């Protein structure tokens, strides 16, 4: 299975998360491609078996660049599973919802989504590694099984 992990980061937290996702996908025996949203376009990204998107929360929403990329991808990638992850520092973040909305124009289906809090000594909540690994493994299982929405 070919998995594209596309992230946007401001202070490095989402890059750290995306690298762990890439490692988890590779260890499961799948092809993992890691891309900064600033360096990939929707045409290049089309054709993956699974997409995982990771972005920070910026003023309560996902950053404009990520939302724009997702809208473009939804136009060229008419089907396929994906998962979303957003980092947040406040409980009222709508970053996941804004990414779901950006992808709503196409036939892609969300398998699952989650948030990771920014608050630990390395910038991420305690236990984030296990949480992200479990999330990624769940996405791989769901995509392999061909299931629809999980969450």
N, C-alpha and C positions, 0 to 999 in steps of 0.2 A: 504494500500500500504506500502510495506517495502522499506525504503529509507536508503541507506548507504552514509554517509558523510565522506569522507576520505581526510585528510588534511596533509600538511607538513608545519612546521613553523620553523623559525629561531629565531625571537625575540618575538613571541607570537601573532602577528597580525592575522595570518591565523587561529590560535586556537580560537581567539576571534570571528572571522567571522564564523568559523565552529560551534561554540556553539550557535550563533544567528540562523544559519540555522537549527540546531537541534531543537531549541525552536520553530521556525516557522513551521517546519514539524509537530511537536507534537501538537501544537496549532490547526493545521488544521485537527487533528484527525488521523494522520498516524503514523506508527511505524518508529522511527528515531534511527539509530545507528551511533555513532560518533567514528571514528578510526583515530589514528595517523598512518600515512603510515609506520612508523618504527615498528609498533606493529601488523601489519595485513599482511597476505599473500593473494595472488590472489585466491587460492583455498577456503579459508574461506569466501572471499568476494563474490564469485559467487552466483547467485540466487536472487539478489535483484530486485525489480521492478523499482527502480530509483537509479542512482548514482550521487552524486555531489562531485566534486573534487576541492580542494582549495590549492593553492601552491604559494610560493613567486617567484619572479624573481631572478635568480642567474646568474650573468654574461650574462644577456640578454635572458635567457631561463628558463624553469622550472628546478628545481634541478634533478640531475641524479637519485636519489632514487625514486622520483615520476614518472619520465619517465619510469624507469625500471618496477615499479609496474604496470603502465598502459599497457605496452607491455605484461606483464604476464597476466593481467586480460583479455586483448583482445583475448588471446589464449584460456582461459578457459570459458569465458563468451561470447558466440557466438552472442548474441543479447541483446537488451535492451537499454533504453534511458539513457542519462547522460547530465549533465551540468558542465561547467568548470568556475572557477574563479581564477584569478591570481592577486596578489598584485604587484604593481610596483612603482618605484620612478622616472623612466624616461619614456618618451613617446615612445621610440623605443624598448620597451620590446617585445620579441617574445615568452613569456612563454605560452600563450594560443596556439599559433601555434605549439609549440613543444609538448604540451599535445595532441592536435588533431592528430598530426603525430604519436605519440606513440600508440594511440587507432585506427589508421587507418587500421590495419591488420585484424580486426574482423568485425562482423556484427552489432556492437553497433552503435547507432545513436545519434549525438549531437543535443539536443533540443535548447540549447542556451549557450552563454558564455559571460563573462564580465570581466572587470578589475576594481580594486579599487586602488586609488593612496595612497601612503604613504606620508602624509605631514601634517596632522592635529596635534593638541596638544596631542592627545592620540596615535599618530602614523598613524592614518588613516584619509582620507579626510573627510571634513565636510559633514554630511548627509549620511555617509556610512551605517548606520543602516537601513534607509529607502530603500536605493538602494539594499542592500543585501536581505532584507525581500521581497521586490517586485520581485527580481530575483528568489528567492526560491519559492514564491507563483506561479510565472509564470511557473516554471519547474513542479511543482505539477499539475497544471491545464493541461499543455501539455501532461504530462505522463498519467494522468487519461483519457484524451481524445484519447490517442493512436496516437497522431499526430507524423509526422516525423520531420525533421529539421525545426527549427524556424529561426535560424540565422546562 
